[in-house]
């Protein structure tokens, strides 16, 4: 039996939805910051796949930028923070009603999104050419791209330097 493209999209959506929910719950319940940072990277990748699954021809480039910028920058930032604040002691207090409030808020938000999307018509996004997008980015936004690359590289060099100092 061969999967149709719509069925394959639903399967991918289901798998990565479950992965994103599991990693989000693990981030909240994790006692170790490093494991939470790694789980945050997996959450970002799962969200990028979900974004690309919406309209693969149009949103795939946005998904790639999401992985490069948000996931990469977040993991580098958390790595630097862990190196800098490794001896910092934080006292944790458990507040039980907060879990109930979070659960109620999450269910209300989920229902609002479902009811809001059920009345909307499908959005028809025209496919984007990666060559046109690359040309447009490099001609119109060359300076912010250079600043972004230099900022991420210097942050990575700083993280490596801080990690090697110990």
Secondary structure, DSSP 8 states (H G I E B T S, - for coil): ----HHHHHHHHHHHHHHHHHHHHHHHHH-S-HHHHHHHHHHHHHHHHHHHHHH-HHHHHHHHHHIIIIIIHHHHHHHHHHHHHTTT--------HHHHHHHHHHHHHHHHHHHHHHHSS---------HHHHHHHHHHHSHHHHHHHHHHHHHHHHHHHHHHHH-
